[in-house]
Amino acid sequence: MRIEGLQDFGQLTTQKKQQKEMKSFGDVLKEFVADVNSDLKNAKEAEKLIAEGKVENLENLMYQIAKSDISLRLITEIRNKALESYQEIMRMQV
């Protein structure tokens, strides 16, 4: 007994996977910046809760603050490397 249409389903899922894999560098960078921004907002909220004394889980709040710090440092280094690369390209003689 053959069920029609299952081959098409397999092709659709393969196409969706390929579309997800083919994100441009700009799209990935935009998503990363949005994630870093979200992390920074969460850290600010965590700091506010700690300052107000409304701490239910200090470990989780400290985790959010540390995560935002690491994310900010990483995006700063990415920016620095991108600027260095741009400057190096501009120094090249054609």
CYANA upper distance limits for C-alpha pairs under 8 A (distance plus 0.5 A):
  5 GLY  CA      9 PHE  CA      7.01
  6 LEU  CA     10 GLY  CA      6.92
  7 GLN  CA     11 GLN  CA      6.90
  8 ASP  CA     12 LEU  CA      6.70
  9 PHE  CA     13 THR  CA      6.84
 10 GLY  CA     14 THR  CA      6.76
 11 GLN  CA     15 GLN  CA      6.65
 12 LEU  CA     16 LYS  CA      6.71
 13 THR  CA     17 LYS  CA      6.73
 14 THR  CA     18 GLN  CA      6.76
 15 GLN  CA     19 GLN  CA      6.71
 16 LYS  CA     20 LYS  CA      6.79
 17 LYS  CA     21 GLU  CA      6.73
 18 GLN  CA     22 MET  CA      6.62
 19 GLN  CA     23 LYS  CA      7.64
 23 LYS  CA     27 ASP  CA      6.68
 23 LYS  CA     28 VAL  CA      7.17
 24 SER  CA     28 VAL  CA      6.92
 25 PHE  CA     29 LEU  CA      6.57
 26 GLY  CA     30 LYS  CA      6.58
 27 ASP  CA     31 GLU  CA      6.73
 28 VAL  CA     32 PHE  CA      6.68
 29 LEU  CA     33 VAL  CA      6.64
 30 LYS  CA     34 ALA  CA      6.68
 31 GLU  CA     35 ASP  CA      6.66
 32 PHE  CA     36 VAL  CA      6.66
 33 VAL  CA     37 ASN  CA      6.61
 33 VAL  CA     75 ILE  CA      8.07
 34 ALA  CA     38 SER  CA      6.66
 35 ASP  CA     39 ASP  CA      6.65
 36 VAL  CA     40 LEU  CA      6.67
 36 VAL  CA     68 SER  CA      7.26
 36 VAL  CA     71 SER  CA      6.28
 36 VAL  CA     72 LEU  CA      6.99
 36 VAL  CA     75 ILE  CA      8.32
 37 ASN  CA     41 LYS  CA      6.77
 38 SER  CA     42 ASN  CA      6.72
 39 ASP  CA     43 ALA  CA      6.65
 39 ASP  CA     64 GLN  CA      7.63
 39 ASP  CA     67 LYS  CA      7.56
 39 ASP  CA     68 SER  CA      5.42
 39 ASP  CA     71 SER  CA      8.10
 40 LEU  CA     44 LYS  CA      6.66
 40 LEU  CA     65 ILE  CA      8.29
 40 LEU  CA     68 SER  CA      5.73
 40 LEU  CA     69 ASP  CA      8.36
 40 LEU  CA     72 LEU  CA      8.45
 41 LYS  CA     45 GLU  CA      6.76
 42 ASN  CA     46 ALA  CA      6.61
 42 ASN  CA     64 GLN  CA      7.15
 42 ASN  CA     65 ILE  CA      8.18
 42 ASN  CA     68 SER  CA      8.44
 43 ALA  CA     47 GLU  CA      6.60
 43 ALA  CA     61 LEU  CA      7.99
 43 ALA  CA     64 GLN  CA      5.96
 43 ALA  CA     65 ILE  CA      5.08
 43 ALA  CA     68 SER  CA      6.76
 44 LYS  CA     48 LYS  CA      6.71
 44 LYS  CA     65 ILE  CA      8.26
 45 GLU  CA     49 LEU  CA      6.75
 46 ALA  CA     50 ILE  CA      6.72
 46 ALA  CA     61 LEU  CA      5.85
 46 ALA  CA     62 MET  CA      8.23
 46 ALA  CA     64 GLN  CA      7.68
 46 ALA  CA     65 ILE  CA      7.57
 47 GLU  CA     51 ALA  CA      6.61
 47 GLU  CA     61 LEU  CA      8.18
 47 GLU  CA     65 ILE  CA      8.13
 48 LYS  CA     52 GLU  CA      6.68
 49 LEU  CA     53 GLY  CA      6.58
 49 LEU  CA     54 LYS  CA      5.69
 49 LEU  CA     55 VAL  CA      6.75
 50 ILE  CA     54 LYS  CA      6.63
 50 ILE  CA     55 VAL  CA      6.29
 50 ILE  CA     58 LEU  CA      8.43
 50 ILE  CA     61 LEU  CA      8.47
 57 ASN  CA     61 LEU  CA      7.08
 58 LEU  CA     62 MET  CA      6.60
 59 GLU  CA     63 TYR  CA      6.59
 60 ASN  CA     64 GLN  CA      6.81
 61 LEU  CA     65 ILE  CA      6.89
 62 MET  CA     66 ALA  CA      6.64
 63 TYR  CA     67 LYS  CA      6.47
 64 GLN  CA     68 SER  CA      6.69
 65 ILE  CA     69 ASP  CA      6.80
 66 ALA  CA     70 ILE  CA      6.75
 67 LYS  CA     71 SER  CA      6.60
 68 SER  CA     72 LEU  CA      6.53
 69 ASP  CA     73 ARG  CA      6.72
 70 ILE  CA     74 LEU  CA      6.61
 71 SER  CA     75 ILE  CA      6.70
 72 LEU  CA     76 THR  CA      6.60
 73 ARG  CA     77 GLU  CA      6.74
 74 LEU  CA     78 ILE  CA      6.72
 75 ILE  CA     79 ARG  CA      6.62
 76 THR  CA     80 ASN  CA      6.68
 77 GLU  CA     81 LYS  CA      6.61
 78 ILE  CA     82 ALA  CA      6.61
 79 ARG  CA     83 LEU  CA      6.67
 80 ASN  CA     84 GLU  CA      6.64
 81 LYS  CA     85 SER  CA      6.58
 82 ALA  CA     86 TYR  CA      6.65
 83 LEU  CA     87 GLN  CA      6.60
 84 GLU  CA     88 GLU  CA      6.60
 85 SER  CA     89 ILE  CA      6.70
 86 TYR  CA     90 MET  CA      6.72
 87 GLN  CA     91 ARG  CA      6.80
 88 GLU  CA     92 MET  CA      7.05
